[in-house]
Amino acid sequence: MKKINYFKNKKLNNYSIVFFILIFSTSIAQNTNYEIANGINFNLNDNSYNFNISGMIQPYILSDFGNKNQDTDLFMGSKRNFLSFGVNSINDKTSSYFLVDFSSESPLLEAWISYKAIENLTLTFGQTKNIGNNREMLINEQDLPFVDRSMLSDSLNETGREFGFSVHYFLGNQNFAIIPGFQITSGDGKNSFGNDSRDVDLGGLKYSARIDFYPIGLFKEGELKTINDFNYEEKLKLLIGAAGSYNDGASHRVGEGHGEFFLYDLLSQILLPDYRELNFDIVSKFKGFSFLGEYSISTANGLENLFTTQTLSQELSPTEISRFLSLGRAYSSQLFYTHSSGYTLGYRYSKICQEFDNNLSILSDMNKNSLILSKSMKNNSLKIMGSFNIFEFDGNKNFSTQLALQLLF
């Protein structure tokens, strides 16, 4: 028997008024124009300030076949409803960006401002992507080859956005480059200040770093923002990266929230474990072919003399921490071929290995194979994506298909 579930979006909150304010601002702007896939562009003060308004909608249908003893589920809805607003001030050497997702209960995804202090040095403050995450988490949702992120990304991250301060420096030239970066965030993910004055940050700060290495030259302009090789690299290009983060006191399974759990010390005071993550990745592109390989390790620290109850009746055993934090190793590899006509054929394999053999662990041993066929049209403003997935867990296989339409405006 077939069971159908309809996922409807939450009622839009006050963020929806932002759209009308931004549209109204174009009426007083100079040289307003619309560019397909890049939204509305306009400027003020003799081109000193450049503005951009754009967005994305992504309706989808997911068929989950389960195994032979389960019914087929059909899910329908809109996975993402984005609206973004960007400002570039040429004279001030600053850029700012604002991104909301109206399909989310907490719509604000990004709100940041960056300043180019000196040549090749960029400072950024606000809520943005954490550079300590795996490579795929640094790619915007509208630029992903698949509708969903890999199982590696989903297991060790949520949105990947956090509030804080970061610095990036570019060393090298077009033929050889190294880009180091460092970031300090609240350690509680996006919207980390909570809903009101009583919902405060917990634990300490999160420290993240990344270094990217281009041994045989930079990618073509725009190639870094996506996994696909849309611009056809004539020569083989490589990007090798390493990143890590240290969350000083985490109360969320992947360190992107707070108050999900509490642990206590010998004085019955809240004492939170530290959450650490290491990521290694490689990207290669050549004449339409592209590859992304990722390896991640997540561990915990500060587990001595911790108790799961304030009465100190239950001391945390060494393996029990996996009930609270996502701990283990993860692999992901993605291979694509993108034709000049806009068709993309791709394959992705992800595998998760839990750190401890505990049935209550957040992470479990599992793997997922995915195939995708997509077609991009009109400068990638319209994309149709169809995928087939095989998810294997505890000896059982689950099959699913997904069809999505992505429209950029």
C-alpha positions in Angstrom: 0.0 0.0 0.0 1.2 3.5 -0.8 1.3 6.1 1.9 1.5 9.8 0.9 2.8 12.5 3.2 2.6 16.2 2.2 5.2 18.4 3.8 4.0 22.0 3.9 6.2 25.0 4.7 5.8 26.8 7.9 4.0 30.1 7.9 6.3 33.0 6.9 7.3 35.2 9.7 8.5 38.8 9.7 11.4 38.0 7.5 9.0 38.0 4.5 8.7 41.8 4.8 12.4 42.0 3.9 11.5 41.0 0.3 9.2 43.9 -0.2 11.7 46.3 1.4 14.4 45.2 -1.0 12.1 45.4 -4.0 11.1 48.9 -3.1 14.7 50.0 -2.8 15.2 49.3 -6.5 12.8 52.1 -7.3 15.3 54.7 -6.2 18.3 52.9 -7.6 20.4 53.7 -10.7 20.9 51.4 -13.6 18.6 48.7 -12.3 18.7 45.5 -14.4 17.7 41.8 -14.1 20.2 39.1 -15.1 19.0 35.6 -15.3 20.3 33.3 -12.4 21.9 36.4 -10.8 18.8 38.3 -9.8 18.2 42.0 -9.7 21.3 44.2 -9.8 21.4 47.9 -9.2 23.7 50.6 -7.9 23.7 53.9 -6.0 26.0 56.9 -5.7 27.6 56.6 -9.2 28.3 52.9 -8.9 30.0 53.2 -5.5 27.5 50.8 -4.0 26.4 47.7 -5.9 23.4 45.7 -4.8 22.0 42.3 -5.6 18.7 40.6 -4.8 18.3 37.0 -5.7 16.7 33.8 -4.6 15.9 30.2 -5.2 12.9 27.8 -4.9 13.4 24.1 -4.9 10.2 21.9 -5.0 10.8 18.1 -4.8 9.2 14.7 -4.7 10.8 11.8 -2.8 9.7 8.2 -3.1 11.0 6.0 -0.2 10.5 2.3 -1.1 12.0 1.0 2.2 12.5 -2.8 2.1 10.2 -5.5 0.9 8.3 -5.5 4.2 7.5 -1.8 4.2 5.1 0.5 2.4 6.2 3.1 -0.1 6.2 6.6 1.3 5.8 9.6 -1.0 7.0 13.0 0.3 6.2 16.3 -1.5 7.2 19.8 -0.7 9.7 22.6 -1.1 13.1 21.8 0.3 14.5 25.3 0.2 13.0 28.8 -0.4 16.0 31.2 -0.4 16.1 35.0 -0.6 19.5 36.8 -0.5 20.6 40.4 -0.5 24.2 41.4 -1.1 26.0 44.8 -1.1 29.4 45.6 -2.4 31.0 49.0 -1.5 33.9 49.6 -3.8 35.4 52.6 -2.1 35.1 51.2 1.4 36.4 47.8 0.4 33.5 46.1 2.2 30.9 43.5 1.2 27.9 42.3 3.1 25.5 39.5 2.6 22.1 38.5 4.0 20.4 35.0 3.3 17.2 33.6 4.6 15.4 30.3 4.0 11.6 30.7 4.4 11.2 26.9 4.5 13.0 26.7 7.8 11.6 27.4 11.3 14.6 29.7 11.9 15.0 31.4 8.5 18.2 33.4 9.0 21.1 31.5 7.5 23.7 34.1 6.9 24.3 37.8 7.8 27.8 39.0 7.6 30.1 41.8 6.5 33.7 41.5 5.2 36.5 44.0 4.9 39.5 43.8 2.7 42.0 45.3 5.1 45.1 45.0 2.8 45.8 43.2 -0.5 45.0 39.5 -0.2 43.8 39.8 3.5 40.0 39.6 4.1 38.3 39.9 7.5 34.7 38.7 8.0 32.3 39.2 10.9 28.8 37.8 11.4 27.0 34.6 10.7 28.5 32.6 7.9 29.8 29.2 7.0 32.3 27.6 9.3 35.7 27.0 7.6 36.5 24.0 9.8 33.8 21.9 8.2 34.3 19.5 5.2 34.6 20.9 1.7 31.0 20.2 0.6 29.6 22.3 3.5 31.4 25.3 2.1 29.4 25.1 -1.2 26.1 27.0 -1.4 23.0 24.8 -1.6 22.0 26.1 -5.1 25.4 25.0 -6.4 25.3 21.4 -5.2 25.1 18.7 -7.9 22.6 16.7 -5.7 19.5 18.1 -4.0 20.8 16.9 -0.7 24.3 17.0 0.8 26.2 13.8 1.3 25.7 11.5 4.3 29.0 12.7 5.6 27.9 16.3 5.6 24.5 15.4 7.1 26.0 13.3 9.9 28.6 15.8 11.1 26.8 19.1 10.4 23.5 20.8 10.3 23.5 24.1 8.3 27.2 24.6 8.8 26.6 28.3 9.6 27.9 29.9 12.8 28.3 33.4 14.3 31.8 34.8 14.7 34.9 36.3 13.2 37.2 34.9 10.5 40.3 35.9 8.6 41.6 34.7 5.2 44.9 35.4 3.5 45.9 34.6 -0.1 49.5 33.6 -0.8 50.8 33.0 -4.4 49.6 33.6 -7.9 47.5 32.1 -10.7 49.9 29.2 -11.0 50.5 28.3 -7.3 48.6 29.4 -4.2 48.1 28.7 -0.5 45.1 30.1 1.3 45.1 29.8 5.1 42.2 30.8 7.2 41.3 31.1 10.9 37.9 31.5 12.6 36.5 32.0 16.1 32.7 31.4 16.6 30.2 31.2 19.4 30.3 27.4 19.2 26.5 27.1 19.2 25.7 27.3 15.5 23.4 29.7 13.8 21.1 32.0 15.7 23.2 31.0 18.7 21.9 33.7 21.0 18.6 31.8 21.4 15.0 32.9 21.4 15.1 35.2 24.5 17.3 36.4 27.3 16.9 33.1 29.2 18.1 31.1 26.2 21.8 31.9 26.3 25.0 30.4 24.8 26.4 27.4 26.6 30.1 26.3 26.8 33.0 28.2 25.4 34.0 29.4 21.9 34.8 27.3 18.9 38.1 27.6 17.1 38.4 26.6 13.5 41.1 26.7 10.8 41.5 25.7 7.2 44.4 25.7 4.7 43.8 25.2 1.0 46.6 24.3 -1.4 46.6 24.8 -5.2 49.7 22.9 -6.4 49.2 23.3 -10.2 47.2 26.5 -10.5 43.9 28.1 -9.6 40.6 27.0 -11.0 38.8 29.2 -13.5 36.7 32.0 -12.2 33.5 30.6 -10.6 34.7 27.0 -10.6 35.5 26.9 -6.8 31.8 27.6 -5.8 30.6 24.3 -7.3 31.8 20.7 -7.6 30.9 20.5 -11.3 33.3 21.5 -14.0 31.0 23.8 -15.9 33.7 25.9 -17.4 35.8 22.9 -18.7 39.3 23.1 -17.3 41.8 22.6 -20.2 44.5 21.5 -17.8 44.1 19.2 -14.7 43.5 21.3 -11.6 43.8 20.2 -8.0 42.7 21.7 -4.7 44.0 20.0 -1.5 42.5 21.1 1.8 42.8 20.4 5.5 40.6 21.8 8.2 39.8 21.3 11.9 37.7 22.7 14.7 37.8 22.6 18.5 34.5 23.4 20.3 35.2 24.2 23.9 32.2 22.8 25.7 29.5 21.4 23.4 25.9 20.8 24.3 24.7 19.7 20.9 25.5 16.5 18.9 27.6 18.3 16.3 28.2 21.6 18.1 25.7 23.7 16.1 23.2 24.4 18.9 22.9 24.5 22.7 20.9 22.8 25.4 20.4 19.5 23.7 22.0 17.7 26.6 23.7 18.5 29.9 26.5 16.7 31.8 27.7 17.5 35.3 30.9 17.6 37.4 31.6 16.4 40.9 30.0 19.6 42.3 26.8 19.0 40.3 27.6 21.9 38.1 27.2 21.8 34.3 30.4 20.6 32.7 30.3 20.1 28.9 32.7 17.9 26.9 34.8 19.4 24.1 34.0 18.4 20.5 36.8 18.1 17.9 36.6 17.5 14.2 39.3 17.0 11.5 38.6 17.2 7.7 40.7 16.4 4.7 39.5 16.9 1.1 40.6 17.0 -2.5 38.9 18.5 -5.5 40.1 17.8 -9.1 38.7 19.0 -12.4 39.5 18.3 -16.0 37.5 18.8 -19.2 34.1 18.3 -17.7 35.1 15.6 -15.2 35.2 16.5 -11.5 35.9 14.6 -8.3 35.5 15.4 -4.7 37.0 13.2 -2.0 36.5 13.8 1.8 37.5 12.2 5.0 36.4 13.3 8.4 37.1 12.4 12.0 35.1 13.6 15.0 36.2 12.9 18.6 35.5 14.2 22.1 37.7 15.4 25.0 37.3 16.3 28.6 35.3 13.2 29.6 36.7 12.5 33.0 34.5 12.7 36.1 31.3 13.5 34.1 27.8 12.5 35.3 24.6 12.2 33.3 22.4 13.4 36.2 22.8 16.3 38.6 22.4 14.0 41.5 25.7 12.3 40.4 23.9 8.9 40.4 25.2 7.9 37.0 28.8 8.4 35.9 29.5 8.7 32.2 31.3 5.6 30.9 34.0 6.1 28.2 31.8 4.9 25.4 28.5 6.6 26.6 29.6 10.0 25.2 28.6 8.7 21.7 25.0 8.9 22.9 25.4 12.7 23.1 27.9 13.6 20.4 28.3 12.4 16.8 31.6 10.6 17.0 33.3 8.5 14.4 34.9 8.5 10.9 33.2 9.3 7.6 34.2 8.9 4.0 32.7 10.5 0.9 33.6 10.4 -2.8 31.8 12.1 -5.6 32.5 11.8 -9.4 30.7 13.8 -12.1 30.8 14.4 -15.8 29.2 17.6 -17.0 28.5 18.0 -20.7 28.6 21.4 -22.5 24.9 20.9 -23.2 24.1 21.1 -19.4 23.6 17.4 -18.7 25.4 16.0 -15.6 25.8 12.4 -14.7 27.2 11.7 -11.2 27.9 9.0 -8.6 28.4 9.5 -4.8 29.4 7.0 -2.2 29.4 7.8 1.6 30.3 5.6 4.5 30.0 6.3 8.3 31.9 4.3 10.9 30.9 4.9 14.5 33.6 5.3 17.1 32.2 3.0 19.7 30.2 -0.2 19.3 27.2 1.1 21.2 23.6 0.6 20.0 22.6 4.0 21.4 25.3 5.9 19.5 24.1 8.9 17.5 26.3 7.7 14.6 26.0 4.1 13.3 27.8 2.1 10.7 26.0 2.8 7.4 26.7 3.6 3.8 24.9 5.2 0.9 25.2 4.9 -2.9 23.6 7.6 -5.1 23.3 8.2 -8.8 22.1 11.5 -10.3 21.2 12.8 -13.7 20.5 16.5 -14.0 20.0 19.1 -16.7 20.9 22.7 -16.3 19.3 25.3 -18.6 19.4 29.1 -19.1 22.7 29.8 -17.5 22.0 27.3 -14.7 18.9 29.3 -13.6 16.8 26.2 -14.2 17.9 22.8 -13.1 16.0 19.4 -13.1 17.6 16.8 -10.9 16.7 13.1 -10.6 18.5 10.7 -8.2 18.4 7.1 -7.1 19.7 6.1 -3.7 20.6 2.9 -1.9 21.0 3.3 1.9 22.4 0.4 3.8 22.1 0.1 7.6 22.3 -2.9 9.9 22.2 -5.4 7.0 19.0 -3.8 5.5 18.8 -1.8 2.3 16.5 1.1 1.7 15.8 2.4 -1.8 14.6 5.9 -2.7 14.3 8.1 -5.7 14.1 11.9 -5.8 13.0 14.4 -8.4 13.6 18.1 -7.9 13.2 21.3 -9.8 15.5 24.2 -8.9 14.7 27.7 -10.1 17.1 30.7 -9.5 15.7 34.2 -9.8 
